[in-house]
C-alpha cells in the first residue's frame, strides 16, 4: 500500500501536465501544427547541466510557471551528478539508454539502465543521478517550470563552478 501512495502525486502531475499541455495545444491554430524529429529540432547547449548536454524546447517555457516539454540529448558515457528538482518530472527515453539511480552518490551499480520506450517519474526533492551508456541518448522531459536543478555537491554545478584552473 505504501508504494501505491507514492504513485498518486505522480499520477496527479501527469494528468495536470496533460491538461496544461492540452490547453497550450488547444490555443494553437490549425496552421500552427508542429511536428518534431531529432534532425529538425533546434538543439541548444543546456546551461544548467554538465557540458555536453543539448536541449530542444517543444512546448512551453521552462523558465516560466507552467508545464513544458523538452527533449534532452546526452553524449555517450555522460553522467549528471546527484541532484534534486523543485517539481516532479516525467522522463521518457526516446533513443539510447539512460541509467537512473537514487541517492547522494553516483553509483551505477545501485541504479537501473532504461532502454528506449521506458519512462520514470521523479517526485520533487528526490535526490537522483543519471548517466548514459556507450551511445548518445535522447530523452523527453515533461515538468513544471520554473525548472531548476540543485546539485548535491555544489562543486559539480556547472553554473557555479568558476574556480580558477590549478597551477
N, CA and C atoms as an extended XYZ file, in Angstrom:
501
Properties=species:S:1:pos:R:3:atomname:S:1:resname:S:1:resid:I:1 pbc="F F F"
N         0.828       -1.196        0.000 N   UNK     1
C         0.000        0.000        0.000 CA  UNK     1
C         0.868        1.254        0.000 C   UNK     1
N         1.980        1.210        0.764 N   UNK     2
C         2.854        2.381        0.850 CA  UNK     2
C         3.363        2.792       -0.525 C   UNK     2
N         3.785        1.828       -1.368 N   UNK     3
C         4.285        2.143       -2.706 CA  UNK     3
C         3.206        2.782       -3.567 C   UNK     3
N         1.974        2.367       -3.384 N   UNK     4
C         0.875        2.933       -4.174 CA  UNK     4
C         0.641        4.395       -3.833 C   UNK     4
N         0.888        4.778       -2.571 N   UNK     5
C         0.685        6.168       -2.176 CA  UNK     5
C         1.637        7.102       -2.900 C   UNK     5
N         2.824        6.622       -3.256 N   UNK     6
C         3.782        7.447       -3.983 CA  UNK     6
C         3.343        7.658       -5.426 C   UNK     6
N         2.513        6.793       -5.943 N   UNK     7
C         2.050        6.897       -7.325 CA  UNK     7
C         1.032        8.022       -7.476 C   UNK     7
N         0.256        8.295       -6.431 N   UNK     8
C        -0.820        9.290       -6.526 CA  UNK     8
C        -0.297       10.666       -6.911 C   UNK     8
N         0.744       11.232       -6.240 N   UNK     9
C         1.239       12.547       -6.677 CA  UNK     9
C         1.774       12.522       -8.111 C   UNK     9
N         2.442       11.440       -8.486 N   UNK    10
C         2.982       11.343       -9.842 CA  UNK    10
C         1.856       11.285      -10.859 C   UNK    10
N         0.815       10.517      -10.562 N   UNK    11
C        -0.323       10.430      -11.465 CA  UNK    11
C        -1.031       11.775      -11.568 C   UNK    11
N        -1.145       12.460      -10.435 N   UNK    12
C        -1.753       13.798      -10.441 CA  UNK    12
C        -0.953       14.745      -11.324 C   UNK    12
N         0.391       14.711      -11.210 N   UNK    13
C         1.224       15.565      -12.059 CA  UNK    13
C         1.041       15.209      -13.521 C   UNK    13
N         1.023       13.916      -13.829 N   UNK    14
C         0.884       13.503      -15.221 CA  UNK    14
C        -0.433       13.998      -15.796 C   UNK    14
N        -1.518       13.866      -15.032 N   UNK    15
C        -2.816       14.335      -15.517 CA  UNK    15
C        -2.859       15.854      -15.638 C   UNK    15
N        -2.264       16.551      -14.643 N   UNK    16
C        -2.202       18.008      -14.701 CA  UNK    16
C        -1.342       18.454      -15.879 C   UNK    16
N        -0.200       17.782      -16.077 N   UNK    17
C         0.686       18.104      -17.198 CA  UNK    17
C        -0.050       17.943      -18.514 C   UNK    17
N        -0.786       16.858      -18.633 N   UNK    18
C        -1.533       16.617      -19.868 CA  UNK    18
C        -2.564       17.721      -20.080 C   UNK    18
N        -3.221       18.154      -18.997 N   UNK    19
C        -4.217       19.214      -19.127 CA  UNK    19
C        -3.570       20.529      -19.548 C   UNK    19
N        -2.445       20.891      -18.942 N   UNK    20
C        -1.747       22.120      -19.334 CA  UNK    20
C        -1.252       22.035      -20.768 C   UNK    20
N        -0.658       20.912      -21.111 N   UNK    21
C        -0.170       20.747      -22.482 CA  UNK    21
C        -1.330       20.812      -23.454 C   UNK    21
N        -2.454       20.163      -23.093 N   UNK    22
C        -3.628       20.198      -23.960 CA  UNK    22
C        -4.124       21.626      -24.103 C   UNK    22
N        -4.102       22.414      -22.993 N   UNK    23
C        -4.533       23.805      -23.050 CA  UNK    23
C        -3.629       24.602      -23.987 C   UNK    23
N        -2.305       24.406      -23.893 N   UNK    24
C        -1.374       25.095      -24.794 CA  UNK    24
C        -1.625       24.699      -26.241 C   UNK    24
N        -1.835       23.411      -26.447 N   UNK    25
C        -2.065       22.925      -27.800 CA  UNK    25
C        -3.415       23.394      -28.318 C   UNK    25
N        -4.437       23.458      -27.433 N   UNK    26
C        -5.769       23.895      -27.862 CA  UNK    26
C        -5.747       25.325      -28.383 C   UNK    26
N        -4.822       26.137      -27.887 N   UNK    27
C        -4.735       27.529      -28.334 CA  UNK    27
C        -4.065       27.667      -29.695 C   UNK    27
N        -3.451       26.593      -30.160 N   UNK    28
C        -2.803       26.637      -31.464 CA  UNK    28
C        -3.861       26.609      -32.558 C   UNK    28
N        -3.587       27.264      -33.645 N   UNK    29
C        -4.463       27.222      -34.803 CA  UNK    29
C        -4.014       26.077      -35.699 C   UNK    29
N        -4.887       25.661      -36.578 N   UNK    30
C        -4.562       24.553      -37.477 CA  UNK    30
C        -3.267       24.827      -38.242 C   UNK    30
N        -3.019       26.080      -38.591 N   UNK    31
C        -1.807       26.414      -39.339 CA  UNK    31
C        -0.552       26.358      -38.459 C   UNK    31
N        -0.744       26.249      -37.139 N   UNK    32
C         0.387       26.199      -36.206 CA  UNK    32
C         0.866       24.777      -35.919 C   UNK    32
N         0.262       23.778      -36.569 N   UNK    33
C         0.630       22.387      -36.299 CA  UNK    33
C         2.133       22.216      -36.422 C   UNK    33
N         2.701       21.496      -35.454 N   UNK    34
C         4.140       21.271      -35.452 CA  UNK    34
C         4.417       19.783      -35.304 C   UNK    34
N         5.498       19.359      -35.888 N   UNK    35
C         5.985       18.007      -35.641 CA  UNK    35
C         7.455       18.131      -35.267 C   UNK    35
N         7.957       17.131      -34.566 N   UNK    36
C         9.306       17.205      -34.044 CA  UNK    36
C        10.063       15.928      -34.386 C   UNK    36
N        11.270       16.089      -34.869 N   UNK    37
C        12.167       14.960      -35.072 CA  UNK    37
C        13.544       15.383      -34.556 C   UNK    37
N        14.353       14.431      -34.131 N   UNK    38
C        15.686       14.792      -33.636 CA  UNK    38
C        16.518       15.558      -34.671 C   UNK    38
N        16.240       15.347      -35.958 N   UNK    39
C        17.014       16.024      -37.003 CA  UNK    39
C        16.539       17.455      -37.276 C   UNK    39
N        15.292       17.777      -36.910 N   UNK    40
C        14.756       19.095      -37.264 CA  UNK    40
C        14.592       20.057      -36.089 C   UNK    40
N        14.656       19.559      -34.847 N   UNK    41
C        14.517       20.486      -33.721 CA  UNK    41
C        15.785       21.331      -33.598 C   UNK    41
N        15.658       22.466      -32.956 N   UNK    42
C        16.790       23.368      -32.747 CA  UNK    42
C        17.471       23.038      -31.421 C   UNK    42
N        18.532       22.241      -31.491 N   UNK    43
C        19.272       21.862      -30.287 CA  UNK    43
C        20.124       23.036      -29.809 C   UNK    43
N        20.096       23.273      -28.505 N   UNK    44
C        20.893       24.331      -27.876 CA  UNK    44
C        21.725       23.708      -26.758 C   UNK    44
N        22.874       24.315      -26.448 N   UNK    45
C        23.630       23.874      -25.278 CA  UNK    45
C        22.753       24.061      -24.051 C   UNK    45
N        22.748       23.092      -23.169 N   UNK    46
C        21.928       23.155      -21.952 CA  UNK    46
C        22.791       23.677      -20.808 C   UNK    46
N        22.572       24.928      -20.370 N   UNK    47
C        23.481       25.571      -19.409 CA  UNK    47
C        23.394       25.084      -17.970 C   UNK    47
N        22.308       24.416      -17.571 N   UNK    48
C        22.227       24.009      -16.168 CA  UNK    48
C        22.669       22.561      -15.952 C   UNK    48
N        23.058       21.895      -17.036 N   UNK    49
C        23.582       20.532      -16.947 CA  UNK    49
C        25.064       20.544      -17.302 C   UNK    49
N        25.794       19.507      -16.909 N   UNK    50
C        27.217       19.456      -17.267 CA  UNK    50
C        27.418       19.585      -18.776 C   UNK    50
N        28.564       20.135      -19.152 N   UNK    51
C        28.895       20.376      -20.552 CA  UNK    51
C        28.683       19.115      -21.394 C   UNK    51
N        28.084       19.310      -22.555 N   UNK    52
C        27.845       18.211      -23.482 CA  UNK    52
C        26.370       17.962      -23.722 C   UNK    52
N        25.507       18.365      -22.781 N   UNK    53
C        24.062       18.169      -22.943 CA  UNK    53
C        23.495       19.228      -23.870 C   UNK    53
N        22.515       18.825      -24.661 N   UNK    54
C        21.783       19.730      -25.547 CA  UNK    54
C        20.306       19.636      -25.193 C   UNK    54
N        19.555       20.700      -25.465 N   UNK    55
C        18.113       20.675      -25.223 CA  UNK    55
C        17.372       21.319      -26.385 C   UNK    55
N        16.125       20.896      -26.528 N   UNK    56
C        15.203       21.487      -27.502 CA  UNK    56
C        13.857       21.606      -26.794 C   UNK    56
N        13.353       22.827      -26.678 N   UNK    57
C        12.069       23.056      -26.015 CA  UNK    57
C        10.967       22.871      -27.057 C   UNK    57
N        10.035       21.959      -26.768 N   UNK    58
C         8.967       21.663      -27.710 CA  UNK    58
C         7.690       22.432      -27.398 C   UNK    58
N         7.320       22.484      -26.116 N   UNK    59
C         6.088       23.152      -25.684 CA  UNK    59
C         6.375       23.870      -24.381 C   UNK    59
N         5.899       25.104      -24.251 N   UNK    60
C         6.046       25.839      -23.011 CA  UNK    60
C         7.413       26.489      -22.873 C   UNK    60
N         7.689       26.947      -21.654 N   UNK    61
C         8.935       27.651      -21.353 CA  UNK    61
C         9.411       27.230      -19.963 C   UNK    61
N        10.520       26.488      -19.875 N   UNK    62
C        10.978       26.002      -18.568 CA  UNK    62
C        11.391       27.105      -17.595 C   UNK    62
N        11.568       28.334      -18.058 N   UNK    63
C        11.941       29.425      -17.151 CA  UNK    63
C        10.720       30.098      -16.540 C   UNK    63
N         9.523       29.707      -17.002 N   UNK    64
C         8.289       30.329      -16.514 CA  UNK    64
C         7.398       29.301      -15.829 C   UNK    64
N         6.440       29.806      -15.059 N   UNK    65
C         5.489       28.951      -14.379 CA  UNK    65
C         4.643       28.216      -15.417 C   UNK    65
N         4.467       26.916      -15.211 N   UNK    66
C         3.638       26.117      -16.104 CA  UNK    66
C         4.376       24.901      -16.621 C   UNK    66
N         3.639       24.024      -17.233 N   UNK    67
C         4.197       22.776      -17.752 CA  UNK    67
C         4.934       23.032      -19.055 C   UNK    67
N         6.023       22.300      -19.252 N   UNK    68
C         6.759       22.368      -20.504 CA  UNK    68
C         7.178       20.963      -20.916 C   UNK    68
N         7.499       20.816      -22.185 N   UNK    69
C         8.023       19.564      -22.718 CA  UNK    69
C         9.319       19.901      -23.436 C   UNK    69
N        10.377       19.174      -23.090 N   UNK    70
C        11.686       19.398      -23.710 CA  UNK    70
C        12.299       18.052      -24.066 C   UNK    70
N        13.141       18.066      -25.061 N   UNK    71
C        13.994       16.917      -25.354 CA  UNK    71
C        15.390       17.269      -24.880 C   UNK    71
N        16.065       16.302      -24.286 N   UNK    72
C        17.449       16.465      -23.859 CA  UNK    72
C        18.282       15.409      -24.572 C   UNK    72
N        19.419       15.843      -25.107 N   UNK    73
C        20.321       14.930      -25.811 CA  UNK    73
C        21.631       14.883      -25.054 C   UNK    73
N        22.037       13.658      -24.700 N   UNK    74
C        23.264       13.447      -23.937 CA  UNK    74
C        24.246       12.625      -24.761 C   UNK    74
N        25.533       12.957      -24.704 N   UNK    75
C        26.531       12.140      -25.405 CA  UNK    75
C        26.718       10.788      -24.708 C   UNK    75
N        27.431        9.892      -25.363 N   UNK    76
C        27.764        8.596      -24.769 CA  UNK    76
C        28.585        8.797      -23.495 C   UNK    76
N        28.408        7.901      -22.546 N   UNK    77
C        29.174        7.905      -21.290 CA  UNK    77
C        29.096        9.242      -20.556 C   UNK    77
N        27.903        9.799      -20.482 N   UNK    78
C        27.666       11.125      -19.903 CA  UNK    78
C        26.989       10.977      -18.537 C   UNK    78
N        27.580       11.520      -17.480 N   UNK    79
C        26.925       11.486      -16.173 CA  UNK    79
C        26.333       12.847      -15.790 C   UNK    79
N        25.225       12.807      -15.083 N   UNK    80
C        24.703       14.000      -14.409 CA  UNK    80
C        24.761       13.667      -12.923 C   UNK    80
N        25.590       14.398      -12.168 N   UNK    81
C        25.793       14.088      -10.744 CA  UNK    81
C        24.496       14.171       -9.938 C   UNK    81
N        24.511       13.631       -8.719 N   UNK    82
C        23.325       13.671       -7.860 CA  UNK    82
C        22.782       15.093       -7.704 C   UNK    82
N        21.440       15.174       -7.763 N   UNK    83
C        20.773       16.473       -7.724 CA  UNK    83
C        19.297       16.290       -7.382 C   UNK    83
N        18.626       17.411       -7.173 N   UNK    84
C        17.173       17.426       -6.955 CA  UNK    84
C        16.556       18.467       -7.882 C   UNK    84
N        15.216       18.390       -8.012 N   UNK    85
C        14.444       19.371       -8.779 CA  UNK    85
C        13.303       19.871       -7.897 C   UNK    85
N        12.829       21.105       -8.114 N   UNK    86
C        11.771       21.648       -7.267 CA  UNK    86
C        10.392       21.062       -7.557 C   UNK    86
N        10.213       20.434       -8.719 N   UNK    87
C         8.917       19.878       -9.095 CA  UNK    87
C         9.112       18.462       -9.632 C   UNK    87
N         8.044       17.707       -9.631 N   UNK    88
C         8.063       16.361      -10.193 CA  UNK    88
C         8.385       16.447      -11.676 C   UNK    88
N         9.095       15.437      -12.166 N   UNK    89
C         9.385       15.374      -13.585 CA  UNK    89
C         9.112       13.975      -14.107 C   UNK    89
N         8.704       13.913      -15.366 N   UNK    90
C         8.457       12.653      -16.054 CA  UNK    90
C         9.475       12.573      -17.182 C   UNK    90
N        10.258       11.488      -17.209 N   UNK    91
C        11.316       11.313      -18.199 CA  UNK    91
C        11.022       10.049      -19.007 C   UNK    91
N        11.062       10.177      -20.335 N   UNK    92
C        10.888        9.042      -21.228 CA  UNK    92
C        12.118        8.938      -22.112 C   UNK    92
N        12.699        7.752      -22.198 N   UNK    93
C        13.864        7.529      -23.036 CA  UNK    93
C        13.374        7.326      -24.471 C   UNK    93
N        13.765        8.231      -25.366 N   UNK    94
C        13.354        8.151      -26.767 CA  UNK    94
C        14.320        7.316      -27.595 C   UNK    94
N        15.612        7.465      -27.323 N   UNK    95
C        16.621        6.662      -28.021 CA  UNK    95
C        17.825        6.490      -27.108 C   UNK    95
N        18.571        5.422      -27.327 N   UNK    96
C        19.723        5.142      -26.488 CA  UNK    96
C        19.317        4.470      -25.195 C   UNK    96
N        20.140        4.635      -24.171 N   UNK    97
C        19.901        4.046      -22.857 CA  UNK    97
C        20.259        5.071      -21.793 C   UNK    97
N        19.433        5.147      -20.762 N   UNK    98
C        19.661        6.091      -19.670 CA  UNK    98
C        19.621        5.348      -18.345 C   UNK    98
N        20.697        5.474      -17.571 N   UNK    99
C        20.719        4.928      -16.228 CA  UNK    99
C        20.112        5.935      -15.265 C   UNK    99
N        19.405        5.444      -14.256 N   UNK   100
C        18.779        6.307      -13.263 CA  UNK   100
C        18.978        5.668      -11.893 C   UNK   100
N        19.492        6.462      -10.953 N   UNK   101
C        19.698        5.965       -9.599 CA  UNK   101
C        19.307        7.002       -8.574 C   UNK   101
N        19.026        6.546       -7.374 N   UNK   102
C        18.651        7.434       -6.274 CA  UNK   102
C        19.789        7.483       -5.263 C   UNK   102
N        19.984        8.660       -4.682 N   UNK   103
C        20.988        8.800       -3.641 CA  UNK   103
C        21.928        9.955       -3.902 C   UNK   103
N        22.757       10.220       -2.905 N   UNK   104
C        23.647       11.375       -2.943 CA  UNK   104
C        25.015       11.079       -3.532 C   UNK   104
N        25.232        9.816       -3.964 N   UNK   105
C        26.493        9.418       -4.585 CA  UNK   105
C        26.165        8.694       -5.880 C   UNK   105
N        26.800        9.094       -6.986 N   UNK   106
C        26.560        8.439       -8.266 CA  UNK   106
C        27.178        7.036       -8.217 C   UNK   106
N        26.313        6.027       -8.159 N   UNK   107
C        26.729        4.632       -8.087 CA  UNK   107
C        25.903        3.852       -9.098 C   UNK   107
N        26.510        3.574      -10.247 N   UNK   108
C        25.798        2.895      -11.331 CA  UNK   108
C        25.335        1.497      -10.937 C   UNK   108
N        25.955        0.891       -9.944 N   UNK   109
C        25.543       -0.451       -9.531 CA  UNK   109
C        24.243       -0.430       -8.736 C   UNK   109
N        23.840        0.743       -8.274 N   UNK   110
C        22.614        0.847       -7.482 CA  UNK   110
C        21.447        1.438       -8.269 C   UNK   110
N        21.670        1.762       -9.527 N   UNK   111
C        20.601        2.300      -10.348 CA  UNK   111
C        20.134        1.272      -11.355 C   UNK   111
N        19.274        1.699      -12.251 N   UNK   112
C        18.804        0.806      -13.303 CA  UNK   112
C        18.998        1.465      -14.663 C   UNK   112
N        19.336        0.643      -15.652 N   UNK   113
C        19.512        1.127      -17.016 CA  UNK   113
C        18.176        0.985      -17.736 C   UNK   113
N        17.723        2.075      -18.336 N   UNK   114
C        16.427        2.097      -19.009 CA  UNK   114
C        16.636        2.204      -20.511 C   UNK   114
N        15.936        1.356      -21.245 N   UNK   115
C        16.019        1.340      -22.703 CA  UNK   115
C        15.017        2.298      -23.320 C   UNK   115
N        15.174        2.560      -24.615 N   UNK   116
C        14.228        3.402      -25.346 CA  UNK   116
C        12.815        2.856      -25.146 C   UNK   116
N        11.887        3.778      -24.906 N   UNK   117
C        10.498        3.416      -24.658 CA  UNK   117
C        10.160        3.342      -23.184 C   UNK   117
N        11.159        3.380      -22.309 N   UNK   118
C        10.933        3.319      -20.863 CA  UNK   118
C        10.737        4.726      -20.304 C   UNK   118
N         9.957        4.828      -19.230 N   UNK   119
C         9.713        6.110      -18.561 CA  UNK   119
C         9.889        5.948      -17.065 C   UNK   119
N        10.165        7.070      -16.414 N   UNK   120
C        10.155        7.083      -14.955 CA  UNK   120
C         9.689        8.447      -14.485 C   UNK   120
N         9.149        8.460      -13.268 N   UNK   121
C         8.636        9.677      -12.646 CA  UNK   121
C         9.457        9.928      -11.393 C   UNK   121
N         9.950       11.155      -11.258 N   UNK   122
C        10.722       11.538      -10.081 CA  UNK   122
C         9.969       12.624       -9.320 C   UNK   122
N         9.511       12.315       -8.111 N   UNK   123
C         8.838       13.337       -7.315 CA  UNK   123
C         9.801       14.475       -6.956 C   UNK   123
N         9.267       15.633       -6.707 N   UNK   124
C        10.105       16.779       -6.347 CA  UNK   124
C        10.932       16.473       -5.115 C   UNK   124
N        12.146       17.000       -5.103 N   UNK   125
C        13.010       16.877       -3.947 CA  UNK   125
C        13.739       15.553       -3.786 C   UNK   125
N        13.504       14.570       -4.675 N   UNK   126
C        14.208       13.287       -4.575 CA  UNK   126
C        15.606       13.410       -5.182 C   UNK   126
N        16.616       13.079       -4.397 N   UNK   127
C        17.986       13.134       -4.898 CA  UNK   127
C        18.216       11.951       -5.830 C   UNK   127
N        18.634       12.254       -7.047 N   UNK   128
C        18.885       11.202       -8.026 CA  UNK   128
C        20.031       11.617       -8.936 C   UNK   128
N        20.461       10.675       -9.765 N   UNK   129
C        21.524       10.916      -10.739 CA  UNK   129
C        21.204       10.083      -11.968 C   UNK   129
N        21.729       10.495      -13.098 N   UNK   130
C        21.536        9.740      -14.337 CA  UNK   130
C        22.859        9.650      -15.089 C   UNK   130
N        22.924        8.689      -16.007 N   UNK   131
C        24.106        8.513      -16.845 CA  UNK   131
C        23.686        7.796      -18.120 C   UNK   131
N        24.500        7.941      -19.149 N   UNK   132
C        24.227        7.240      -20.399 CA  UNK   132
C        25.196        6.078      -20.558 C   UNK   132
N        24.825        5.177      -21.456 N   UNK   133
C        25.692        4.039      -21.777 CA  UNK   133
C        26.701        4.503      -22.828 C   UNK   133
N        27.126        3.596      -23.640 N   UNK   134
C        28.139        3.907      -24.649 CA  UNK   134
C        27.538        4.461      -25.942 C   UNK   134
N        26.344        5.046      -25.848 N   UNK   135
C        25.716        5.629      -27.032 CA  UNK   135
C        24.991        6.928      -26.687 C   UNK   135
N        24.853        7.791      -27.674 N   UNK   136
C        24.085        9.018      -27.491 CA  UNK   136
C        22.673        8.643      -27.064 C   UNK   136
N        22.092        9.460      -26.196 N   UNK   137
C        20.757        9.188      -25.661 CA  UNK   137
C        19.911       10.452      -25.735 C   UNK   137
N        18.660       10.291      -26.158 N   UNK   138
C        17.709       11.404      -26.187 CA  UNK   138
C        16.533       11.032      -25.291 C   UNK   138
N        16.164       11.965      -24.405 N   UNK   139
C        15.021       11.751      -23.513 CA  UNK   139
C        14.031       12.893      -23.681 C   UNK   139
N        12.787       12.597      -23.357 N   UNK   140
C        11.760       13.631      -23.298 CA  UNK   140
C        11.500       13.924      -21.835 C   UNK   140
N        11.497       15.198      -21.501 N   UNK   141
C        11.256       15.661      -20.140 CA  UNK   141
C         9.954       16.442      -20.126 C   UNK   141
N         9.039       16.034      -19.265 N   UNK   142
C         7.815       16.787      -19.017 CA  UNK   142
C         7.879       17.212      -17.561 C   UNK   142
N         7.820       18.507      -17.324 N   UNK   143
C         7.948       19.019      -15.958 CA  UNK   143
C         7.239       20.361      -15.849 C   UNK   143
N         7.269       20.898      -14.650 N   UNK   144
C         6.669       22.193      -14.370 CA  UNK   144
C         7.780       23.210      -14.161 C   UNK   144
N         7.624       24.366      -14.766 N   UNK   145
C         8.569       25.445      -14.577 CA  UNK   145
C         8.111       26.358      -13.460 C   UNK   145
N         8.979       27.209      -12.988 N   UNK   146
C        10.347       27.318      -13.465 CA  UNK   146
C        11.179       26.111      -13.037 C   UNK   146
N        11.808       25.499      -14.047 N   UNK   147
C        12.601       24.293      -13.828 CA  UNK   147
C        13.966       24.693      -13.309 C   UNK   147
N        14.480       23.897      -12.397 N   UNK   148
C        15.803       24.167      -11.848 CA  UNK   148
C        16.413       22.853      -11.397 C   UNK   148
N        17.657       22.916      -11.048 N   UNK   149
C        18.376       21.762      -10.563 CA  UNK   149
C        19.294       22.226       -9.441 C   UNK   149
N        19.327       21.451       -8.356 N   UNK   150
C        20.224       21.736       -7.239 CA  UNK   150
C        21.137       20.537       -7.082 C   UNK   150
N        22.422       20.738       -7.353 N   UNK   151
C        23.393       19.662       -7.250 CA  UNK   151
C        23.719       19.406       -5.789 C   UNK   151
N        23.809       18.125       -5.412 N   UNK   152
C        24.131       17.743       -4.039 CA  UNK   152
C        25.494       18.302       -3.647 C   UNK   152
N        26.448       18.215       -4.563 N   UNK   153
C        27.786       18.770       -4.345 CA  UNK   153
C        27.882       20.053       -5.175 C   UNK   153
N        27.847       21.221       -4.543 N   UNK   154
C        27.882       22.475       -5.296 CA  UNK   154
C        29.075       22.592       -6.244 C   UNK   154
N        30.166       21.919       -5.960 N   UNK   155
C        31.338       21.977       -6.835 CA  UNK   155
C        31.056       21.332       -8.198 C   UNK   155
N        30.008       20.511       -8.286 N   UNK   156
C        29.654       19.858       -9.546 CA  UNK   156
C        28.634       20.655      -10.362 C   UNK   156
N        28.223       21.800       -9.854 N   UNK   157
C        27.252       22.651      -10.553 CA  UNK   157
C        27.979       23.455      -11.629 C   UNK   157
N        27.682       23.208      -12.913 N   UNK   158
C        28.398       23.921      -13.973 CA  UNK   158
C        28.137       25.424      -13.975 C   UNK   158
N        27.058       25.873      -13.344 N   UNK   159
C        26.751       27.314      -13.270 CA  UNK   159
C        27.599       28.013      -12.229 C   UNK   159
N        28.067       27.282      -11.234 N   UNK   160
C        28.801       27.881      -10.115 CA  UNK   160
C        30.260       27.497      -10.116 C   UNK   160
N        30.617       26.518      -10.912 N   UNK   161
C        31.989       26.016      -10.942 CA  UNK   161
C        32.861       26.966      -11.742 C   UNK   161
N        33.265       28.038      -11.111 N   UNK   162
C        34.096       29.040      -11.784 CA  UNK   162
C        35.473       29.151      -11.143 C   UNK   162
N        35.858       28.072      -10.473 N   UNK   163
C        37.173       28.091       -9.809 CA  UNK   163
C        38.275       28.265      -10.838 C   UNK   163
N        39.313       28.982      -10.415 N   UNK   164
C        40.460       29.205      -11.311 CA  UNK   164
C        41.162       27.878      -11.568 C   UNK   164
N        41.724       27.714      -12.756 N   UNK   165
C        42.446       26.464      -13.045 CA  UNK   165
C        43.612       26.273      -12.092 C   UNK   165
N        43.890       24.991      -11.773 N   UNK   166
C        45.020       24.687      -10.887 CA  UNK   166
C        46.326       24.929      -11.624 C   UNK   166
N        47.315       25.428      -10.874 N   UNK   167
C        48.625       25.705      -11.454 CA  UNK   167
C        49.560       24.561      -11.211 C   UNK   167
